[in-house]
């Protein structure tokens, strides 16, 4: 069973995008280079760079954490990123 990751990328307009994946490197590459697989949000805000990730044990846990992060304010997300 693979680990799941929740991640945040910083877009070229300084906005943050949060998602989940089992392969962070592949997913960042998709956000930056693949118009079919990139999120609609990141397609027009390229390039993106990884600024945060967490490892979780299941897709369900990753989705729950993604939802919780998306509920945070931008300031709270920035605090999470800076540790």
C-alpha positions as CSV (number, residue, x, y, z in Angstrom):
1,X,0.0,0.0,0.0
2,X,1.4,3.4,-1.0
3,X,1.6,6.5,1.2
4,X,-0.6,9.4,0.3
5,X,0.5,13.0,0.5
6,X,-1.3,16.2,0.9
7,X,0.7,19.1,-0.6
8,X,0.6,22.8,-1.2
9,X,2.1,24.6,-4.2
10,X,2.7,28.3,-4.6
11,X,1.6,29.6,-7.9
12,X,3.2,32.4,-9.9
13,X,0.6,34.9,-8.6
14,X,1.6,33.9,-5.0
15,X,-1.7,32.0,-4.4
16,X,-1.6,28.6,-2.8
17,X,-3.2,25.4,-4.2
18,X,-3.7,22.3,-2.1
19,X,-4.1,18.7,-3.4
20,X,-3.4,15.0,-2.7
21,X,-1.4,12.5,-4.5
22,X,0.7,9.3,-4.2
23,X,3.6,10.8,-6.2
24,X,4.5,14.4,-5.5
25,X,7.2,14.8,-8.1
26,X,4.9,13.5,-10.9
27,X,2.0,15.7,-9.7
28,X,4.1,18.9,-9.6
29,X,5.3,18.1,-13.1
30,X,1.7,17.6,-14.2
31,X,0.7,21.0,-12.7
32,X,3.5,22.7,-14.6
33,X,3.6,20.8,-17.9
34,X,0.5,18.9,-18.7
35,X,-2.6,20.8,-19.8
36,X,-4.8,17.7,-19.6
37,X,-3.8,16.5,-16.1
38,X,-3.0,19.8,-14.4
39,X,-5.7,21.3,-12.2
40,X,-7.7,24.0,-14.0
41,X,-6.6,26.4,-11.2
42,X,-2.9,25.9,-11.7
43,X,-2.9,25.8,-15.5
44,X,-3.2,29.6,-15.7
45,X,-0.9,30.3,-12.7
46,X,2.2,28.5,-13.8
47,X,4.9,27.8,-12.8
48,X,4.0,26.3,-9.4
49,X,6.5,25.2,-6.8
50,X,6.1,22.8,-3.9
51,X,6.1,24.6,-0.6
52,X,4.5,22.0,1.8
53,X,3.7,18.3,2.1
54,X,2.5,15.8,4.7
55,X,2.6,12.0,4.5
56,X,-0.6,10.1,5.4
57,X,-1.5,6.5,5.5
58,X,-4.6,6.4,3.3
59,X,-6.4,8.3,0.6
60,X,-9.2,9.0,3.1
61,X,-6.9,10.5,5.6
62,X,-5.2,12.6,2.9
63,X,-8.6,13.9,1.7
64,X,-9.7,14.8,5.2
65,X,-6.4,16.7,5.8
66,X,-6.7,18.4,2.4
67,X,-10.2,19.6,3.4
68,X,-9.0,20.9,6.7
69,X,-6.1,22.8,5.1
70,X,-8.4,24.3,2.5
71,X,-10.6,25.7,5.4
72,X,-7.6,27.7,6.7
73,X,-7.0,31.3,6.0
74,X,-4.1,32.3,3.7
75,X,-2.3,33.6,6.8
76,X,-2.8,30.2,8.6
77,X,-1.6,28.4,5.5
78,X,1.6,30.6,5.4
79,X,2.2,29.7,9.1
80,X,1.8,26.0,8.3
81,X,4.3,26.4,5.5
82,X,6.9,28.2,7.6
83,X,6.6,25.6,10.3
